[in-house]
Amino acid sequence: MESLSIRIHALDKWGRTGNPPATASQLQAIDFTLYSPRLKRDASGNALGGIRTPFVDVPLAVLSGTGNSGGNGFCGLFGTTTPYNATELDARYPTQQVFVNAWTAATEEAVDKGFIRPADGQAPIDAAKRVQNSP
């Protein structure tokens, strides 16, 4: 639903101001096999290209975008999510503040680029501040 809200917001803004909606680079693929493309991935295991949000640029998990074989219809479009373990998270984000700073910067960039509505930008930052380091 949030994705639809962003598109409606962008379409409305385009109609009122003439500023077109945000665009993103294409996902980078090694091959484009229908329903199971092989994507180029960053060091975090997430796809290169496409819409960038803090969930991708400051990850807590690998978001595959592929590999979901459960059910029919839309399930195959969502891919799989593999959370990082505590050791991986601690290596990436040694303190809560390191995580919050990176998440905040990525969120603000996504807002600036039009991938997150300005009205929705603070909620993910507030959520990041509630994340606790593992004991």
Stockholm file with secondary structure:
# STOCKHOLM 1.0

chainA/1-135         MESLSIRIHALDKWGRTGNPPATASQLQAIDFTLYSPRLKRDASGNALGGIRTPFVDVPLAVLSGTGNSGGNGFCGLFGTTTPYNATELDARYPTQQVFVNAWTAATEEAVDKGFIRPADGQAPIDAAKRVQNSP
#=GR chainA/1-135 SS CHHHHHHHHHHHHHHHHCCCCCCCCCCCEEECCTTCCEECBCTTSCBSSSCCCHHHHSCSEEECSSCCCSSSTTHHHHCCEEECCHHHHHHHCSSHHHHHHHHHHHHHHHHHHTSSCGGGSHHHHHHHHTCCCCC
#=GC SS_cons         CHHHHHHHHHHHHHHHHCCCCCCCCCCCEEECCTTCCEECBCTTSCBSSSCCCHHHHSCSEEECSSCCCSSSTTHHHHCCEEECCHHHHHHHCSSHHHHHHHHHHHHHHHHHHTSSCGGGSHHHHHHHHTCCCCC
//
